[in-house]
Amino acid sequence: MPRPAVISALLFCLMALSGCKQSELNSKLDELRQVIMFRDRYQSDFQQRVDNLRKSLASAPSDSVAADFAYGLFNEYYYFNTDSARVYADRLIASGSKKYPKFIFDAWKSAIDRENFLFDEAFEKFDTTEVPASFRNDCYSILESSYFLLYPLDERLCLFMTEAVKDNAIETDLKEMLLGTICMFKKEYPDARMHFSLAYDAGAPFHLNMKARNAYLLAQSYKVLEKNYEYEYWLAQSAIHDFQVSIKAYSALQELAMAEMSRGQYKRASRMMELCMQDALFSKYWVRMNTAVEYESAIVSALSKAESKRIWILGISAAILFILIVILLMLYFLNVKQRKLLAETNKEKEEYIHRYMKRSVEYLGSVEKYRHKLRMLLKQEGKDAVINCLKGPSESRYSDFYKEFDETFLKIYPDFIKKVNELLKPEARFENEHLMNLPLRVLAAIRLGVKESRDIALFLNCAPASVYTYRSKLKANAISNKDDFELEICRIS
């Protein structure tokens, strides 16, 4: 075959292979988006597991059984929230259980609190003879992950892992993971990738937090080999497992956001980092919070440089969306009002459009000011100042919004509170028929067609449980059948 034909054939094969890898990556990213979309369902499953463990702990027939359930709760909260995990670590320490040695949890707490000296002291105390065979696998895993909170991969940790893999009590997935990490330290990257792949495949289907760790490490082995498609693919796989077990202190999605930014996917990267920031703050893992702030700052900087025009377009689109929503609301009310109120309604429509246009413009301005403030804080005062700023209260924005919502809603339904009182028993009625409060806002949201407690809670910036409580109390005080109470609310005009 002539040389040009050979070269053309090779180029065609390379392009086909590249297209195939990109297709696989896009499919995995789509799967991740679906998992994130249903993260509340996974959160509910997590809460069910925790509730069951708490009930079992409360009714444990002996101290040893109670220790098992306490460790189960510690394990569930390990990558979820350090405060909750600490509660059960302290309980295990206080129990004096020989099955769960005290120094393991002292080491973890020292790493969380960034107390290097105390961690080193606990780490050096490690003696397999003091740890039952049934707990040694988890013991190695806790010490290894705690070590990385304070130190990079170094020779001391490699010596620890070399001894660990000799232990017959260690499970296959952890053993292969440690062997892969040792190979990473020795820069034997193909061997590291092989061990991480074996570790991922060996993990039990229900042990998703371990599979998440091995998928993340497998991504790192591809990263050093500069195989970007595979690197992002396994980051996405790790992130999928993180969300499936409700892990909050994750790294995979943070790195994936940066990878997306490097490919010019600024919008997707920004959405990912917004979620990462929320979960990092919730988990209270300081390493994850620092990384999230660093990455968020990089994405904000990239957006400000390369996406300024798109930000303006987004702002205009948001304003148009608000206007369209208001117009649709006005059209709805125009259809149910009497003809003699047509002129008055048109005037109100213009007022509402102006109000929401003003609110949209103010919101866009505040977003830009907040971004500028974050950049200035990062530049002048560092990461900690940015974290403190993000932790700061934002209640004033909500109070302004709810004040304006109350005024608008009561203009549309001027007799709303009075008609609600007509549906309630005398002792449960609202005294002021011109002032909205949280229970009335819950009913207002129902009147506007928002039926799910989760959606109402999102609108009112409160917990879904609070919304559920208000709805239950109001139904219980209804004059008529409580099951028809909300239907009567929806008929108020």
Salt bridges, closest charged atoms under 4 A:
ASP30 OD1 - ARG33 NH2 2.05
GLU31 OE1 - LYS28 NZ 3.04
ASP40 OD2 - ARG454 NH1 3.01
ASP51 OD1 - ARG54 NH1 3.43
ASP68 OD1 - LYS99 NZ 3.04
GLU76 OE2 - ARG49 NE 3.16
ASP83 OD2 - LYS284 NZ 2.57
ASP90 OD1 - LYS109 NZ 2.53
ASP106 OD2 - LYS102 NZ 2.50
ASP113 OD1 - ARG86 NH2 2.75
ASP120 OD1 - ARG156 NH2 3.10
GLU124 OE2 - ARG156 NH1 3.24
GLU144 OE1 - ARG213 NH2 2.15
GLU163 OE2 - LYS166 NZ 3.39
ASP167 OD2 - ARG136 NE 2.59
GLU176 OE1 - HIS195 ND1 2.69
GLU230 OE2 - LYS21 NZ 3.10
GLU232 OE2 - ARG263 NE 3.12
GLU260 OE2 - ARG263 NH2 2.65
GLU260 OE1 - ARG268 NH1 2.65
ASP279 OD2 - ARG39 NH2 2.91
ASP279 OD1 - LYS248 NZ 3.43
GLU294 OE1 - LYS383 NZ 3.36
GLU307 OE1 - ARG310 NH1 3.13
GLU351 OE2 - ARG355 NH2 3.49
GLU351 OE2 - LYS411 NZ 2.67
GLU362 OE1 - ARG359 NH1 3.92
GLU368 OE2 - ARG375 NH2 3.98
GLU404 OE1 - ARG359 NH2 2.88
ASP406 OD2 - ARG441 NH2 2.84
GLU486 OE1 - ARG471 NH2 2.85
GLU486 OE2 - LYS475 NZ 3.93
GLU488 OE2 - ARG491 NH1 2.97
